Amino acid sequence: MKLTLPKISIITVCRNSEETIADTIHSVMAAYSMYNSIEYIIQDGMSTDNTFQLASDITKDTDFVQIYQEKDNGIYDAMN
């Protein structure tokens, strides 16, 4: 009998998070190495620093990460 694990979605909402985004992504990637039924979504609110590029570079060889960049009206709008 094959065990089917439920998929877990992890969402990071960020804007101008260049100093912390790498640690966040690496933490999720470590979790993925132990529990590979994860989808990871990064929602960037049109950062003006290097957040989007850094996230893209770190996750370029993954297939469980999706990165979106669009203007929002604050953190609660981005989460929705």
C-alpha positions as CSV (number, residue, x, y, z in Angstrom):
1,M,0.0,0.0,0.0
2,K,1.4,3.4,-1.0
3,L,1.1,6.2,1.4
4,T,-0.2,9.5,-0.1
5,L,0.9,12.6,1.7
6,P,-1.3,15.7,1.6
7,K,0.2,18.6,-0.3
8,I,1.2,21.6,1.8
9,S,1.3,25.1,0.4
10,I,3.8,27.6,1.9
11,I,3.3,31.2,0.8
12,T,5.8,34.0,1.4
13,V,4.5,37.5,1.0
14,C,7.4,40.0,0.6
15,R,8.4,43.4,-0.5
16,N,12.0,44.8,-0.3
17,S,13.2,41.7,1.6
18,E,16.6,41.4,0.1
19,E,18.3,40.9,3.5
20,T,16.0,38.0,4.6
21,I,14.5,36.3,1.6
22,A,17.5,33.9,1.1
23,D,17.1,32.6,4.6
24,T,13.4,32.1,4.2
25,I,13.8,30.3,0.9
26,H,16.6,28.0,2.2
27,S,14.4,27.1,5.2
28,V,11.5,26.0,2.9
29,M,13.9,24.1,0.7
30,A,15.3,22.2,3.7
31,A,11.7,21.3,4.7
32,Y,11.1,20.1,1.1
33,S,14.1,17.8,1.3
34,M,12.4,16.0,4.2
35,Y,8.8,16.3,3.0
36,N,8.6,16.6,-0.7
37,S,4.9,17.2,-1.0
38,I,5.2,21.0,-0.7
39,E,4.4,23.7,-3.1
40,Y,6.0,27.0,-2.4
41,I,4.7,30.3,-3.6
42,I,6.6,33.6,-3.3
43,Q,4.4,36.7,-3.8
44,D,6.6,39.8,-4.3
45,G,4.9,43.2,-4.1
46,M,7.0,44.9,-6.7
47,S,10.2,45.2,-4.6
48,T,12.5,48.0,-5.5
49,D,15.5,46.2,-4.2
50,N,17.0,42.9,-5.3
51,T,14.4,40.6,-3.7
52,F,12.8,39.3,-6.9
53,Q,16.1,38.6,-8.6
54,L,17.6,36.9,-5.6
55,A,14.6,34.7,-5.1
56,S,14.6,33.8,-8.8
57,D,18.3,32.9,-8.8
58,I,18.0,30.7,-5.7
59,T,15.0,28.8,-7.0
60,K,15.9,28.5,-10.6
61,D,16.6,24.8,-10.5
62,T,13.5,23.9,-8.5
63,D,10.2,22.6,-9.7
64,F,8.1,23.2,-6.6
65,V,8.5,27.0,-6.4
66,Q,6.4,29.6,-8.1
67,I,7.3,33.3,-7.9
68,Y,4.9,36.1,-8.7
69,Q,5.6,39.8,-8.8
70,E,2.7,42.3,-8.9
71,K,1.7,45.5,-7.2
72,D,-0.6,45.1,-4.3
73,N,-2.2,47.4,-1.7
74,G,-0.4,46.1,1.3
75,I,0.4,42.9,3.1
76,Y,-3.3,41.8,3.5
77,D,-4.0,42.4,-0.1
78,A,-0.9,40.4,-1.1
79,M,-2.0,37.5,1.2
80,N,-5.4,37.3,-0.4
